[in-house]
Every structure is written in structure tokens, then in C-alpha cells.
């Protein structure tokens, strides 16, 4: 996020040239820790660590779940997308397809899982824990349960497919709802540039 912020500042220097423009900067986040940390790192990328301006902006974070986590509050999204995620044909076909069935069978056999009915959700949870180990360069306890990268690729593709249909272009409602976020962003950018040009 710091690198993105730095590139953003270099690309749009006019937004940061005058003190009045800097005074109008507001960092909006959801209440999720990962989003707040991303916002902090974005600020650090713009104005550096421990600068007075960075500290001031971080202390004035605006928490707005309605704007940022719109998919948790939109009744249409909850009804038409989130509640239906287990019945989406593309996901169901992949879960019941040969790659995933073979992976489930081999995973159970290799890891001596006989008593428990192993479902895709458990497997994707283990895959997520493996991802955390990888991202944090931890000891690979969960990752060891997979035989090779091919198995990880199968689960990675499933994760991408799920995100595509549930949070991205696979459903028209997804990009209709996100328009409010973009409208807010571009409206604020335009207002700040217009106000700056009048001074």
C-alpha cells in the first residue's frame, strides 16, 4: 500500500501541492483491522512514517462500513449473491468436477482421514491457513498436507472462481453496487481540484 500511495502521489502531484488540498484529505476505511492497516500504510506512503501529517490523518480516520463494505448491507446483494453462492452453477460444477473430486480423495487417503467426511469448505480452510503460513514465512505445517503445487493450483483456481462470481464481474449486481464507492471517490477528487483552482 505504501508503494501504491507513493505512485499515486507522483502521478497526481497537484492533489498534494497546496496545504488547503492536504487539509481536505480524509482516509475512509471499514472497521476491519486489515482495512485500517491498509489505510495507515497508504498514509505512510504519501507522507512518510511518523510525520506530523501522517499522525494527524491516522488519528482522523473515518469509519464508513456503508460505503466500504456495501456488500454486507445491500439486501439485494445478500439475497441474490451471498445466499446463493453454494448454488452458483459454475462453482457447483467445479466442486463436483474431476479435479476437485480427485484432490479430495487423495487428500483424505494421504492424510489418513477416514472417519470425517471431508468437504470442500474444510479443504479451502486448510488452503487459506497454508496461504497465511506462506505470506508470513512461517513453518509450513498446513502446507505440508498438500502433495504438490498442482493441488494448490486447483484450490487457488477455485478461490479465484468464487471471488469472480461472488465479488466481481460474474454478477452484474457486483459492479452496480460498487459504483457508489467510485462516485464518492471521483466526486471528492473533482471538488478538491475545483476548489484548488479557485485559489
HUCOR-V991707 format. One record per run of one state. SS is the DSSP state (hx for helix, st for strand, lp for the rest). FROM is the first residue (numbers start at 1). TO is the last residue. If there is no record, write none. Layout:
{{SS	FROM	TO} {SS	FROM	TO}}
This chain:
{{lp	1	1} {hx	2	11} {lp	12	12} {hx	13	16} {lp	17	18} {hx	19	23} {lp	24	27} {st	28	29} {lp	30	32} {hx	33	47} {lp	48	51} {hx	52	59} {lp	60	61} {st	62	63} {lp	64	64} {hx	65	68} {lp	69	69} {hx	70	73} {lp	74	74} {hx	75	82} {lp	83	84} {hx	85	87} {lp	88	88} {hx	89	95} {lp	96	97} {hx	98	110} {lp	111	119} {hx	120	135} {lp	136	142} {hx	143	145} {lp	146	148} {hx	149	167} {lp	168	171} {hx	172	177} {lp	178	178} {hx	179	197} {lp	198	199}}
